[in-house]
Amino acid sequence: MKRESSMFLEWRKGSHFVSSFKRKYKNASEKFSGKAKEVAGKITGNEQLELKGKLQTAKADWHEIMSVGNKIEAIKESIAGTINKKINKKRK
């Protein structure tokens, strides 16, 4: 079983899996940087830095919401959940 999953991951390395991970990582780092700038701006009283941080966080949030990959993954999860519920009902 373990061998099959590693083969599956190898197949996925060149596909959407890796690019999705990179996009999520970049988005999370942008969001973190934005929050850090926002807090630093509040602490120092630098309104311009605070605003830059808020804008950077909002941009990261927007990218997360608009990501087609996230939408597809959410649809897949929803379908899988529905199928699992129906299978479990039939077993009872």
JOFENDA-V452045 format. One record per residue. RES is the residue in one small letter. D_CENTER is the distance of its C-alpha to the mean C-alpha in Angstrom with 1 decimal. Layout:
RES,D_CENTER ; RES,D_CENTER
This chain:
m,27.7 ; k,26.0 ; r,27.3 ; e,25.8 ; s,22.2 ; s,22.7 ; m,24.1 ; f,21.2 ; l,18.7 ; e,21.2 ; w,21.3 ; r,17.5 ; k,17.5 ; g,18.6 ; s,16.5 ; h,13.0 ; f,11.8 ; v,12.4 ; s,11.3 ; s,7.9 ; f,7.7 ; k,9.5 ; r,7.5 ; k,4.4 ; y,7.6 ; k,9.4 ; n,7.4 ; a,7.6 ; s,11.1 ; e,12.0 ; k,11.2 ; f,13.3 ; s,15.9 ; g,16.3 ; k,16.9 ; a,19.3 ; k,21.2 ; e,21.4 ; v,22.9 ; a,25.1 ; g,26.4 ; k,27.2 ; i,29.0 ; t,31.0 ; g,31.7 ; n,30.2 ; e,29.1 ; q,28.0 ; l,25.6 ; e,24.3 ; l,23.8 ; k,22.0 ; g,19.6 ; k,19.0 ; l,18.6 ; q,16.1 ; t,13.9 ; a,14.5 ; k,13.6 ; a,10.2 ; d,9.8 ; w,11.4 ; h,9.3 ; e,6.2 ; i,8.9 ; m,10.7 ; s,8.5 ; v,10.9 ; g,9.0 ; n,6.8 ; k,10.3 ; i,11.9 ; e,10.0 ; a,10.8 ; i,14.3 ; k,14.8 ; e,14.1 ; s,16.4 ; i,19.0 ; a,19.0 ; g,19.4 ; t,22.3 ; i,23.9 ; n,23.8 ; k,25.4 ; k,28.1 ; i,28.9 ; n,29.2 ; k,31.5 ; k,33.7 ; r,34.1 ; k,35.5
